[in-house]
Amino acid sequence: MTTQRLLELTFLGGSLGTAAELLLMAHTEGVWQKVPLVLLAVGCVVLLVKRRKPSDAMRRVFLGLMVFIALGGVSGVVLHVNSNVEFAKELDPELSGGALLGESLTGATPALAPGAMFLLAAVGWACGRPARRD
């Protein structure tokens, strides 16, 4: 198995696993919760099309999509942390500093979980780059 193929399978497996977990958690309330599902689904479809009909155009589309998936991951971390901050402030309006930071990172919403999208985008970027000939 080539490194390229292994990266593609890692991207597909990680994307499908992440999407399955989001669906099992009912991460479908409102538009923002559906964004990662849409990005991952489109990423898998574009990868399969790129694999079946390779071209520079499809490679560029795939790489561009990886940027959006990475941005989705970063945005998700911000949204999750903000949600946890708001919840912690509702429970204790006096909370601030390190205590608030601790609550925002360990609250009900998994603050760093969307970072998996960034990692998937990095794997996708690696498998979307043209092979180097040294």
N, CA, C and O atoms as CSV, one atom per row, in Angstrom:
chain,resi,resn,atom,element,x,y,z
A,1,MET,N,N,0.854,-1.176,0.000
A,1,MET,CA,C,0.000,0.000,0.000
A,1,MET,C,C,0.898,1.237,0.000
A,1,MET,O,O,1.861,1.321,0.762
A,2,THR,N,N,0.570,2.181,-0.857
A,2,THR,CA,C,1.353,3.406,-0.942
A,2,THR,C,C,0.997,4.356,0.199
A,2,THR,O,O,-0.064,4.248,0.813
A,3,THR,N,N,1.903,5.279,0.464
A,3,THR,CA,C,1.638,6.298,1.483
A,3,THR,C,C,0.414,7.112,1.105
A,3,THR,O,O,-0.399,7.460,1.962
A,4,GLN,N,N,0.285,7.414,-0.176
A,4,GLN,CA,C,-0.871,8.175,-0.682
A,4,GLN,C,C,-2.171,7.460,-0.337
A,4,GLN,O,O,-3.109,8.070,0.176
A,5,ARG,N,N,-2.217,6.183,-0.617
A,5,ARG,CA,C,-3.424,5.388,-0.356
A,5,ARG,C,C,-3.718,5.337,1.136
A,5,ARG,O,O,-4.873,5.450,1.547
A,6,LEU,N,N,-2.680,5.167,1.947
A,6,LEU,CA,C,-2.857,5.121,3.393
A,6,LEU,C,C,-3.418,6.445,3.919
A,6,LEU,O,O,-4.293,6.449,4.784
A,7,LEU,N,N,-2.920,7.555,3.401
A,7,LEU,CA,C,-3.439,8.863,3.807
A,7,LEU,C,C,-4.901,9.023,3.400
A,7,LEU,O,O,-5.711,9.536,4.173
A,8,GLU,N,N,-5.237,8.589,2.200
A,8,GLU,CA,C,-6.629,8.674,1.741
A,8,GLU,C,C,-7.552,7.837,2.622
A,8,GLU,O,O,-8.634,8.287,2.999
A,9,LEU,N,N,-7.125,6.626,2.947
A,9,LEU,CA,C,-7.944,5.769,3.810
A,9,LEU,C,C,-8.060,6.342,5.217
A,9,LEU,O,O,-9.105,6.224,5.856
A,10,THR,N,N,-6.993,6.957,5.695
A,10,THR,CA,C,-7.036,7.607,7.009
A,10,THR,C,C,-8.026,8.765,6.997
A,10,THR,O,O,-8.809,8.926,7.934
A,11,PHE,N,N,-7.992,9.566,5.943
A,11,PHE,CA,C,-8.936,10.679,5.835
A,11,PHE,C,C,-10.378,10.160,5.781
A,11,PHE,O,O,-11.250,10.660,6.492
A,12,LEU,N,N,-10.619,9.157,4.934
A,12,LEU,CA,C,-11.979,8.610,4.812
A,12,LEU,C,C,-12.449,7.994,6.121
A,12,LEU,O,O,-13.562,8.263,6.572
A,13,GLY,N,N,-11.610,7.172,6.728
A,13,GLY,CA,C,-11.993,6.526,7.985
A,13,GLY,C,C,-12.222,7.531,9.096
A,13,GLY,O,O,-13.198,7.434,9.840
A,14,GLY,N,N,-11.322,8.496,9.207
A,14,GLY,CA,C,-11.485,9.518,10.235
A,14,GLY,C,C,-12.713,10.372,10.019
A,14,GLY,O,O,-13.413,10.719,10.970
A,15,SER,N,N,-12.975,10.711,8.767
A,15,SER,CA,C,-14.156,11.527,8.449
A,15,SER,C,C,-15.445,10.769,8.727
A,15,SER,O,O,-16.375,11.310,9.325
A,16,LEU,N,N,-15.498,9.520,8.294
A,16,LEU,CA,C,-16.706,8.716,8.521
A,16,LEU,C,C,-16.912,8.448,10.008
A,16,LEU,O,O,-18.042,8.486,10.495
A,17,GLY,N,N,-15.829,8.178,10.730
A,17,GLY,CA,C,-15.943,7.952,12.173
A,17,GLY,C,C,-16.392,9.199,12.913
A,17,GLY,O,O,-17.239,9.128,13.804
A,18,THR,N,N,-15.830,10.330,12.549
A,18,THR,CA,C,-16.216,11.593,13.187
A,18,THR,C,C,-17.674,11.933,12.878
A,18,THR,O,O,-18.420,12.356,13.761
A,19,ALA,N,N,-18.071,11.746,11.627
A,19,ALA,CA,C,-19.468,12.018,11.249
A,19,ALA,C,C,-20.416,11.084,11.991
A,19,ALA,O,O,-21.473,11.511,12.456
A,20,ALA,N,N,-20.045,9.817,12.104
A,20,ALA,CA,C,-20.895,8.861,12.824
A,20,ALA,C,C,-21.049,9.273,14.284
A,20,ALA,O,O,-22.147,9.219,14.838
A,21,GLU,N,N,-19.955,9.680,14.901
A,21,GLU,CA,C,-20.018,10.118,16.296
A,21,GLU,C,C,-20.906,11.356,16.450
A,21,GLU,O,O,-21.694,11.445,17.392
A,22,LEU,N,N,-20.776,12.308,15.526
A,22,LEU,CA,C,-21.623,13.501,15.583
A,22,LEU,C,C,-23.094,13.139,15.440
A,22,LEU,O,O,-23.944,13.693,16.137
A,23,LEU,N,N,-23.395,12.217,14.544
A,23,LEU,CA,C,-24.786,11.793,14.368
A,23,LEU,C,C,-25.302,11.057,15.606
A,23,LEU,O,O,-26.441,11.271,16.021
A,24,LEU,N,N,-24.480,10.198,16.195
A,24,LEU,CA,C,-24.891,9.476,17.405
A,24,LEU,C,C,-25.126,10.426,18.577
A,24,LEU,O,O,-25.940,10.148,19.457
A,25,MET,N,N,-24.405,11.549,18.581
A,25,MET,CA,C,-24.578,12.552,19.637
A,25,MET,C,C,-25.690,13.543,19.302
A,25,MET,O,O,-25.922,14.493,20.049
A,26,ALA,N,N,-26.380,13.323,18.178
A,26,ALA,CA,C,-27.448,14.226,17.721
A,26,ALA,C,C,-26.915,15.651,17.562
A,26,ALA,O,O,-27.551,16.614,17.988
A,27,HIS,N,N,-25.753,15.768,16.951
A,27,HIS,CA,C,-25.110,17.061,16.701
A,27,HIS,C,C,-25.709,17.658,15.429
A,27,HIS,O,O,-25.003,17.916,14.454
A,28,THR,N,N,-27.033,17.874,15.460
A,28,THR,CA,C,-27.754,18.310,14.264
A,28,THR,C,C,-28.743,19.439,14.551
A,28,THR,O,O,-29.600,19.740,13.720
A,29,GLU,N,N,-28.628,20.057,15.711
A,29,GLU,CA,C,-29.543,21.145,16.052
A,29,GLU,C,C,-29.020,22.446,15.471
A,29,GLU,O,O,-27.952,22.914,15.867
A,30,GLY,N,N,-29.731,23.020,14.566
A,30,GLY,CA,C,-29.321,24.293,13.991
A,30,GLY,C,C,-28.260,24.137,12.919
A,30,GLY,O,O,-27.660,23.075,12.753
A,31,VAL,N,N,-28.049,25.211,12.207
A,31,VAL,CA,C,-27.135,25.212,11.071
A,31,VAL,C,C,-25.703,24.928,11.500
A,31,VAL,O,O,-25.022,24.124,10.862
A,32,TRP,N,N,-25.224,25.572,12.573
A,32,TRP,CA,C,-23.822,25.445,12.953
A,32,TRP,C,C,-23.453,24.021,13.326
A,32,TRP,O,O,-22.322,23.599,13.086
A,33,GLN,N,N,-24.373,23.275,13.902
A,33,GLN,CA,C,-24.062,21.895,14.262
A,33,GLN,C,C,-24.037,20.974,13.039
A,33,GLN,O,O,-23.454,19.891,13.084
A,34,LYS,N,N,-24.663,21.401,11.966
A,34,LYS,CA,C,-24.645,20.594,10.744
A,34,LYS,C,C,-23.416,20.865,9.873
A,34,LYS,O,O,-23.082,20.052,9.010
A,35,VAL,N,N,-22.751,21.979,10.085
A,35,VAL,CA,C,-21.597,22.359,9.261
A,35,VAL,C,C,-20.529,21.268,9.223
A,35,VAL,O,O,-20.087,20.913,8.130
A,36,PRO,N,N,-20.085,20.713,10.368
A,36,PRO,CA,C,-19.041,19.692,10.268
A,36,PRO,C,C,-19.496,18.451,9.503
A,36,PRO,O,O,-18.700,17.835,8.793
A,37,LEU,N,N,-20.754,18.085,9.640
A,37,LEU,CA,C,-21.274,16.924,8.907
A,37,LEU,C,C,-21.235,17.166,7.401
A,37,LEU,O,O,-20.845,16.288,6.631
A,38,VAL,N,N,-21.638,18.347,6.998
A,38,VAL,CA,C,-21.628,18.687,5.567
A,38,VAL,C,C,-20.192,18.729,5.046
A,38,VAL,O,O,-19.900,18.170,3.989
A,39,LEU,N,N,-19.294,19.388,5.783
A,39,LEU,CA,C,-17.901,19.480,5.350
A,39,LEU,C,C,-17.266,18.097,5.208
A,39,LEU,O,O,-16.571,17.828,4.228
A,40,LEU,N,N,-17.502,17.228,6.179
A,40,LEU,CA,C,-16.921,15.884,6.124
A,40,LEU,C,C,-17.512,15.065,4.980
A,40,LEU,O,O,-16.789,14.344,4.293
A,41,ALA,N,N,-18.817,15.174,4.775
A,41,ALA,CA,C,-19.451,14.432,3.673
A,41,ALA,C,C,-18.928,14.904,2.324
A,41,ALA,O,O,-18.594,14.094,1.459
A,42,VAL,N,N,-18.859,16.210,2.151
A,42,VAL,CA,C,-18.351,16.756,0.884
A,42,VAL,C,C,-16.887,16.357,0.698
A,42,VAL,O,O,-16.470,16.022,-0.411
A,43,GLY,N,N,-16.110,16.392,1.779
A,43,GLY,CA,C,-14.707,15.997,1.696
A,43,GLY,C,C,-14.542,14.561,1.223
A,43,GLY,O,O,-13.677,14.274,0.396
A,44,CYS,N,N,-15.366,13.660,1.742
A,44,CYS,CA,C,-15.288,12.251,1.323
A,44,CYS,C,C,-15.682,12.095,-0.141
A,44,CYS,O,O,-15.020,11.376,-0.891
A,45,VAL,N,N,-16.747,12.759,-0.547
A,45,VAL,CA,C,-17.196,12.664,-1.943
A,45,VAL,C,C,-16.136,13.215,-2.887
A,45,VAL,O,O,-15.817,12.589,-3.898
A,46,VAL,N,N,-15.589,14.383,-2.565
A,46,VAL,CA,C,-14.585,14.993,-3.439
A,46,VAL,C,C,-13.333,14.114,-3.506
A,46,VAL,O,O,-12.733,13.974,-4.571
A,47,LEU,N,N,-12.937,13.524,-2.377
A,47,LEU,CA,C,-11.778,12.630,-2.406
A,47,LEU,C,C,-12.030,11.439,-3.329
A,47,LEU,O,O,-11.158,11.057,-4.109
A,48,LEU,N,N,-13.220,10.856,-3.236
A,48,LEU,CA,C,-13.535,9.707,-4.091
A,48,LEU,C,C,-13.567,10.098,-5.567
A,48,LEU,O,O,-13.101,9.341,-6.418
A,49,VAL,N,N,-14.110,11.265,-5.872
A,49,VAL,CA,C,-14.124,11.741,-7.260
A,49,VAL,C,C,-12.693,12.003,-7.727
A,49,VAL,O,O,-12.320,11.631,-8.839
A,50,LYS,N,N,-11.898,12.643,-6.876
A,50,LYS,CA,C,-10.497,12.925,-7.211
A,50,LYS,C,C,-9.729,11.634,-7.459
A,50,LYS,O,O,-8.872,11.568,-8.341
A,51,ARG,N,N,-10.039,10.627,-6.687
A,51,ARG,CA,C,-9.357,9.333,-6.836
A,51,ARG,C,C,-9.771,8.651,-8.145
A,51,ARG,O,O,-8.945,8.052,-8.833
A,52,ARG,N,N,-11.056,8.752,-8.473
A,52,ARG,CA,C,-11.585,8.074,-9.669
A,52,ARG,C,C,-11.208,8.813,-10.954
A,52,ARG,O,O,-10.885,8.192,-11.967
A,53,LYS,N,N,-11.254,10.131,-10.900
A,53,LYS,CA,C,-10.936,10.958,-12.075
A,53,LYS,C,C,-9.895,11.995,-11.689
A,53,LYS,O,O,-10.221,13.169,-11.516
A,54,PRO,N,N,-8.642,11.570,-11.552
A,54,PRO,CA,C,-7.608,12.513,-11.114
A,54,PRO,C,C,-7.373,13.634,-12.125
A,54,PRO,O,O,-7.282,13.401,-13.331
A,55,SER,N,N,-7.280,14.836,-11.608
A,55,SER,CA,C,-6.947,15.997,-12.436
A,55,SER,C,C,-6.441,17.086,-11.503
A,55,SER,O,O,-6.691,17.058,-10.298
A,56,ASP,N,N,-5.731,18.038,-12.076
A,56,ASP,CA,C,-5.251,19.155,-11.268
A,56,ASP,C,C,-6.416,19.940,-10.680
A,56,ASP,O,O,-6.341,20.417,-9.547
A,57,ALA,N,N,-7.483,20.072,-11.444
A,57,ALA,CA,C,-8.646,20.825,-10.965
A,57,ALA,C,C,-9.261,20.147,-9.731
A,57,ALA,O,O,-9.572,20.820,-8.748
A,58,MET,N,N,-9.437,18.828,-9.780
A,58,MET,CA,C,-10.026,18.113,-8.638
A,58,MET,C,C,-9.094,18.175,-7.433
A,58,MET,O,O,-9.548,18.288,-6.294
A,59,ARG,N,N,-7.802,18.101,-7.688
A,59,ARG,CA,C,-6.839,18.190,-6.591
A,59,ARG,C,C,-6.944,19.548,-5.916
A,59,ARG,O,O,-6.922,19.638,-4.689
A,60,ARG,N,N,-7.060,20.616,-6.720
A,60,ARG,CA,C,-7.181,21.965,-6.159
A,60,ARG,C,C,-8.503,22.126,-5.390
A,60,ARG,O,O,-8.531,22.754,-4.331
A,61,VAL,N,N,-9.578,21.566,-5.915
A,61,VAL,CA,C,-10.865,21.625,-5.203
A,61,VAL,C,C,-10.740,20.922,-3.853
A,61,VAL,O,O,-11.197,21.431,-2.830
A,62,PHE,N,N,-10.115,19.744,-3.868
A,62,PHE,CA,C,-9.943,18.982,-2.623
A,62,PHE,C,C,-9.095,19.767,-1.625
A,62,PHE,O,O,-9.452,19.863,-0.451
A,63,LEU,N,N,-7.978,20.326,-2.079
A,63,LEU,CA,C,-7.117,21.101,-1.179
A,63,LEU,C,C,-7.840,22.332,-0.639
A,63,LEU,O,O,-7.688,22.677,0.533
A,64,GLY,N,N,-8.618,22.990,-1.479
A,64,GLY,CA,C,-9.404,24.131,-1.014
A,64,GLY,C,C,-10.406,23.730,0.055
A,64,GLY,O,O,-10.622,24.447,1.032
A,65,LEU,N,N,-11.009,22.576,-0.150
A,65,LEU,CA,C,-11.968,22.072,0.833
A,65,LEU,C,C,-11.279,21.771,2.165
A,65,LEU,O,O,-11.879,21.940,3.226
A,66,MET,N,N,-10.022,21.326,2.109
A,66,MET,CA,C,-9.290,21.049,3.349
A,66,MET,C,C,-9.107,22.324,4.169
A,66,MET,O,O,-9.112,22.284,5.399
A,67,VAL,N,N,-8.947,23.444,3.487
A,67,VAL,CA,C,-8.843,24.723,4.197
A,67,VAL,C,C,-10.151,25.000,4.941
A,67,VAL,O,O,-10.131,25.431,6.094
A,68,PHE,N,N,-11.284,24.753,4.283
A,68,PHE,CA,C,-12.577,24.981,4.931
A,68,PHE,C,C,-12.801,24.015,6.093
A,68,PHE,O,O,-13.368,24.399,7.116
A,69,ILE,N,N,-12.365,22.780,5.945
A,69,ILE,CA,C,-12.505,21.819,7.038
A,69,ILE,C,C,-11.650,22.249,8.229
A,69,ILE,O,O,-12.092,22.157,9.374
A,70,ALA,N,N,-10.423,22.719,7.965
A,70,ALA,CA,C,-9.558,23.214,9.045
A,70,ALA,C,C,-10.199,24.412,9.743
A,70,ALA,O,O,-10.218,24.488,10.972
A,71,LEU,N,N,-10.723,25.348,8.948
A,71,LEU,CA,C,-11.395,26.513,9.533
A,71,LEU,C,C,-12.630,26.098,10.329
A,71,LEU,O,O,-12.943,26.693,11.361
A,72,GLY,N,N,-13.326,25.075,9.843
A,72,GLY,CA,C,-14.474,24.549,10.579
A,72,GLY,C,C,-14.060,23.995,11.934
A,72,GLY,O,O,-14.768,24.174,12.925
A,73,GLY,N,N,-12.916,23.323,11.977
A,73,GLY,CA,C,-12.413,22.794,13.243
A,73,GLY,C,C,-12.056,23.894,14.223
A,73,GLY,O,O,-12.419,23.830,15.397
A,74,VAL,N,N,-11.344,24.906,13.741
A,74,VAL,CA,C,-10.967,26.032,14.597
A,74,VAL,C,C,-12.223,26.765,15.080
A,74,VAL,O,O,-12.332,27.114,16.256
A,75,SER,N,N,-13.160,26.991,14.169
A,75,SER,CA,C,-14.419,27.670,14.543
A,75,SER,C,C,-15.192,26.850,15.567
A,75,SER,O,O,-15.784,27.403,16.494
A,76,GLY,N,N,-15.184,25.535,15.397
A,76,GLY,CA,C,-15.881,24.663,16.342
A,76,GLY,C,C,-15.304,24.745,17.743
A,76,GLY,O,O,-16.046,24.755,18.725
A,77,VAL,N,N,-13.981,24.803,17.837
A,77,VAL,CA,C,-13.353,24.945,19.154
A,77,VAL,C,C,-13.806,26.255,19.796
A,77,VAL,O,O,-14.146,26.285,20.979
A,78,VAL,N,N,-13.810,27.327,19.024
A,78,VAL,CA,C,-14.239,28.632,19.552
A,78,VAL,C,C,-15.707,28.569,19.990
A,78,VAL,O,O,-16.053,29.046,21.070
A,79,LEU,N,N,-16.561,27.985,19.157
A,79,LEU,CA,C,-17.983,27.882,19.509
A,79,LEU,C,C,-18.184,27.042,20.766
A,79,LEU,O,O,-18.980,27.406,21.631
A,80,HIS,N,N,-17.473,25.926,20.874
A,80,HIS,CA,C,-17.619,25.062,22.055
A,80,HIS,C,C,-17.133,25.769,23.319
A,80,HIS,O,O,-17.794,25.712,24.356
A,81,VAL,N,N,-15.992,26.428,23.236
A,81,VAL,CA,C,-15.473,27.139,24.403
A,81,VAL,C,C,-16.434,28.256,24.806
A,81,VAL,O,O,-16.748,28.409,25.986
A,82,ASN,N,N,-16.899,29.033,23.833
A,82,ASN,CA,C,-17.854,30.108,24.142
A,82,ASN,C,C,-19.121,29.570,24.786
A,82,ASN,O,O,-19.643,30.169,25.726
A,83,SER,N,N,-19.612,28.460,24.295
A,83,SER,CA,C,-20.806,27.840,24.871
A,83,SER,C,C,-20.561,27.443,26.324
A,83,SER,O,O,-21.420,27.644,27.183
A,84,ASN,N,N,-19.393,26.882,26.590
A,84,ASN,CA,C,-19.062,26.490,27.959
A,84,ASN,C,C,-18.884,27.701,28.871
A,84,ASN,O,O,-19.253,27.656,30.045
A,85,VAL,N,N,-18.318,28.784,28.334
A,85,VAL,CA,C,-18.163,30.012,29.121
A,85,VAL,C,C,-19.544,30.549,29.499
A,85,VAL,O,O,-19.793,30.883,30.657
A,86,GLU,N,N,-20.432,30.629,28.518
A,86,GLU,CA,C,-21.783,31.137,28.795
A,86,GLU,C,C,-22.488,30.286,29.842
A,86,GLU,O,O,-23.132,30.819,30.746
A,87,PHE,N,N,-22.371,28.976,29.726
A,87,PHE,CA,C,-23.021,28.076,30.682
A,87,PHE,C,C,-22.422,28.249,32.079
A,87,PHE,O,O,-23.153,28.316,33.067
A,88,ALA,N,N,-21.098,28.321,32.156
A,88,ALA,CA,C,-20.442,28.488,33.454
A,88,ALA,C,C,-20.834,29.817,34.094
A,88,ALA,O,O,-21.038,29.890,35.306
A,89,LYS,N,N,-20.939,30.878,33.272
A,89,LYS,CA,C,-21.331,32.197,33.800
A,89,LYS,C,C,-22.784,32.204,34.273
A,89,LYS,O,O,-23.132,32.929,35.205
A,90,GLU,N,N,-23.626,31.401,33.634
A,90,GLU,CA,C,-25.014,31.296,34.098
A,90,GLU,C,C,-25.064,30.644,35.470
A,90,GLU,O,O,-25.831,31.058,36.340
A,91,LEU,N,N,-24.237,29.618,35.653
A,91,LEU,CA,C,-24.226,28.924,36.940
A,91,LEU,C,C,-23.580,29.762,38.040
A,91,LEU,O,O,-24.024,29.739,39.188
A,92,ASP,N,N,-22.528,30.502,37.682
A,92,ASP,CA,C,-21.812,31.314,38.654
A,92,ASP,C,C,-21.341,32.600,37.982
A,92,ASP,O,O,-20.261,32.632,37.392
A,93,PRO,N,N,-22.151,33.669,38.068
A,93,PRO,CA,C,-21.809,34.933,37.396
A,93,PRO,C,C,-20.487,35.552,37.874
A,93,PRO,O,O,-19.914,36.388,37.176
A,94,GLU,N,N,-20.010,35.159,39.031
A,94,GLU,CA,C,-18.772,35.713,39.578
A,94,GLU,C,C,-17.527,34.989,39.069
A,94,GLU,O,O,-16.405,35.419,39.337
A,95,LEU,N,N,-17.717,33.913,38.353
A,95,LEU,CA,C,-16.594,33.105,37.886
A,95,LEU,C,C,-15.723,33.894,36.915
A,95,LEU,O,O,-16.232,34.553,36.008
A,96,SER,N,N,-14.400,33.822,37.110
A,96,SER,CA,C,-13.475,34.526,36.218
A,96,SER,C,C,-12.100,33.883,36.306
A,96,SER,O,O,-11.874,32.966,37.095
A,97,GLY,N,N,-11.179,34.384,35.473
A,97,GLY,CA,C,-9.789,33.939,35.525
A,97,GLY,C,C,-9.615,32.460,35.245
A,97,GLY,O,O,-10.267,31.886,34.373
A,98,GLY,N,N,-8.712,31.861,36.014
A,98,GLY,CA,C,-8.371,30.453,35.831
A,98,GLY,C,C,-9.549,29.525,36.050
A,98,GLY,O,O,-9.675,28.507,35.370
A,99,ALA,N,N,-10.412,29.869,36.994
A,99,ALA,CA,C,-11.585,29.028,37.261
A,99,ALA,C,C,-12.516,29.008,36.044
A,99,ALA,O,O,-13.041,27.959,35.670
A,100,LEU,N,N,-12.711,30.172,35.437
A,100,LEU,CA,C,-13.562,30.244,34.242
A,100,LEU,C,C,-12.904,29.502,33.081
A,100,LEU,O,O,-13.580,28.804,32.325
A,101,LEU,N,N,-11.599,29.650,32.940
A,101,LEU,CA,C,-10.887,28.929,31.887
A,101,LEU,C,C,-11.041,27.420,32.077
A,101,LEU,O,O,-11.311,26.690,31.123
A,102,GLY,N,N,-10.868,26.965,33.308
A,102,GLY,CA,C,-11.026,25.532,33.597
A,102,GLY,C,C,-12.416,25.038,33.257
A,102,GLY,O,O,-12.570,23.973,32.661
A,103,GLU,N,N,-13.422,25.796,33.628
A,103,GLU,CA,C,-14.803,25.414,33.317
A,103,GLU,C,C,-15.066,25.431,31.821
A,103,GLU,O,O,-15.793,24.582,31.304
A,104,SER,N,N,-14.475,26.395,31.125
A,104,SER,CA,C,-14.720,26.503,29.682
A,104,SER,C,C,-14.070,25.357,28.919
A,104,SER,O,O,-14.553,24.970,27.855
A,105,LEU,N,N,-12.983,24.812,29.449
A,105,LEU,CA,C,-12.309,23.704,28.767
A,105,LEU,C,C,-12.838,22.341,29.177
A,105,LEU,O,O,-12.651,21.365,28.450
A,106,THR,N,N,-13.499,22.254,30.333
A,106,THR,CA,C,-13.988,20.963,30.819
A,106,THR,C,C,-15.498,20.929,30.960
A,106,THR,O,O,-16.036,20.032,31.608
A,107,GLY,N,N,-16.185,21.881,30.368
A,107,GLY,CA,C,-17.635,21.978,30.515
A,107,GLY,C,C,-18.387,20.896,29.770
A,107,GLY,O,O,-17.810,19.916,29.298
A,108,ALA,N,N,-19.682,21.098,29.678
A,108,ALA,CA,C,-20.577,20.104,29.076
A,108,ALA,C,C,-20.274,19.853,27.599
A,108,ALA,O,O,-20.429,18.733,27.113
A,109,THR,N,N,-19.849,20.885,26.896
A,109,THR,CA,C,-19.513,20.746,25.476
A,109,THR,C,C,-18.028,20.423,25.370
A,109,THR,O,O,-17.210,21.155,25.927
A,110,PRO,N,N,-17.650,19.354,24.674
A,110,PRO,CA,C,-16.222,19.014,24.579
A,110,PRO,C,C,-15.455,20.080,23.794
A,110,PRO,O,O,-15.533,20.147,22.568
A,111,ALA,N,N,-14.720,20.903,24.524
A,111,ALA,CA,C,-14.114,22.107,23.949
A,111,ALA,C,C,-13.137,21.820,22.820
A,111,ALA,O,O,-13.124,22.544,21.824
A,112,LEU,N,N,-12.336,20.805,22.949
A,112,LEU,CA,C,-11.283,20.572,21.962
A,112,LEU,C,C,-11.651,19.516,20.921
A,112,LEU,O,O,-10.867,19.265,20.006
A,113,ALA,N,N,-12.810,18.900,21.039
A,113,ALA,CA,C,-13.214,17.854,20.093
A,113,ALA,C,C,-13.226,18.325,18.633
A,113,ALA,O,O,-12.820,17.564,17.755
A,114,PRO,N,N,-13.675,19.544,18.347
A,114,PRO,CA,C,-13.650,19.979,16.947
A,114,PRO,C,C,-12.244,20.057,16.359
A,114,PRO,O,O,-12.088,20.136,15.141
A,115,GLY,N,N,-11.235,20.036,17.200
A,115,GLY,CA,C,-9.864,20.026,16.715
A,115,GLY,C,C,-9.578,18.815,15.842
A,115,GLY,O,O,-8.642,18.836,15.043
A,116,ALA,N,N,-10.370,17.762,15.984
A,116,ALA,CA,C,-10.223,16.582,15.125
A,116,ALA,C,C,-10.439,16.954,13.663
A,116,ALA,O,O,-9.838,16.355,12.772
A,117,MET,N,N,-11.287,17.932,13.418
A,117,MET,CA,C,-11.510,18.387,12.043
A,117,MET,C,C,-10.226,18.982,11.470
A,117,MET,O,O,-9.911,18.777,10.298
A,118,PHE,N,N,-9.497,19.711,12.289
A,118,PHE,CA,C,-8.232,20.299,11.846
A,118,PHE,C,C,-7.247,19.192,11.494
A,118,PHE,O,O,-6.550,19.269,10.483
A,119,LEU,N,N,-7.194,18.171,12.327
A,119,LEU,CA,C,-6.297,17.041,12.067
A,119,LEU,C,C,-6.689,16.323,10.774
A,119,LEU,O,O,-5.822,15.966,9.976
A,120,LEU,N,N,-7.978,16.112,10.568
A,120,LEU,CA,C,-8.439,15.482,9.324
A,120,LEU,C,C,-8.073,16.335,8.114
A,120,LEU,O,O,-7.700,15.807,7.067
A,121,ALA,N,N,-8.179,17.640,8.257
A,121,ALA,CA,C,-7.800,18.527,7.154
A,121,ALA,C,C,-6.309,18.411,6.860
A,121,ALA,O,O,-5.904,18.454,5.699
A,122,ALA,N,N,-5.489,18.266,7.899
A,122,ALA,CA,C,-4.044,18.102,7.690
A,122,ALA,C,C,-3.747,16.800,6.959
A,122,ALA,O,O,-2.894,16.770,6.072
A,123,VAL,N,N,-4.434,15.732,7.319
A,123,VAL,CA,C,-4.261,14.452,6.625
A,123,VAL,C,C,-4.733,14.591,5.181
A,123,VAL,O,O,-4.066,14.126,4.257
A,124,GLY,N,N,-5.882,15.230,4.991
A,124,GLY,CA,C,-6.397,15.455,3.641
A,124,GLY,C,C,-5.438,16.297,2.812
A,124,GLY,O,O,-5.223,16.020,1.632
A,125,TRP,N,N,-4.867,17.317,3.424
A,125,TRP,CA,C,-3.910,18.174,2.710
A,125,TRP,C,C,-2.712,17.340,2.255
A,125,TRP,O,O,-2.238,17.474,1.127
A,126,ALA,N,N,-2.235,16.480,3.149
A,126,ALA,CA,C,-1.086,15.632,2.798
A,126,ALA,C,C,-1.418,14.679,1.649
A,126,ALA,O,O,-0.576,14.444,0.782
A,127,CYS,N,N,-2.623,14.133,1.632
A,127,CYS,CA,C,-2.946,13.199,0.544
A,127,CYS,C,C,-3.395,13.926,-0.717
A,127,CYS,O,O,-3.519,13.306,-1.773
A,128,GLY,N,N,-3.639,15.216,-0.626
A,128,GLY,CA,C,-4.040,15.980,-1.803
A,128,GLY,C,C,-2.888,16.657,-2.513
A,128,GLY,O,O,-3.040,17.140,-3.635
A,129,ARG,N,N,-1.740,16.695,-1.866
A,129,ARG,CA,C,-0.565,17.318,-2.473
A,129,ARG,C,C,0.000,16.389,-3.543
A,129,ARG,O,O,-0.063,15.169,-3.390
A,130,PRO,N,N,0.546,16.937,-4.613
A,130,PRO,CA,C,1.149,16.078,-5.628
A,130,PRO,C,C,2.388,15.370,-5.071
A,130,PRO,O,O,3.112,15.917,-4.238
A,131,ALA,N,N,2.612,14.161,-5.540
A,131,ALA,CA,C,3.770,13.393,-5.083
A,131,ALA,C,C,5.052,14.093,-5.500
A,131,ALA,O,O,5.176,14.578,-6.625
A,132,ARG,N,N,6.006,14.136,-4.573
A,132,ARG,CA,C,7.316,14.731,-4.888
A,132,ARG,C,C,8.224,13.670,-5.478
A,132,ARG,O,O,8.193,12.504,-5.084
A,133,ARG,N,N,9.002,14.088,-6.396
A,133,ARG,CA,C,9.985,13.192,-6.976
A,133,ARG,C,C,11.368,13.695,-6.576
A,133,ARG,O,O,11.865,14.677,-7.127
A,134,ASP,N,N,11.981,13.017,-5.618
A,134,ASP,CA,C,13.308,13.434,-5.129
A,134,ASP,C,C,14.423,12.854,-5.963
A,134,ASP,O,O,15.596,13.107,-5.687
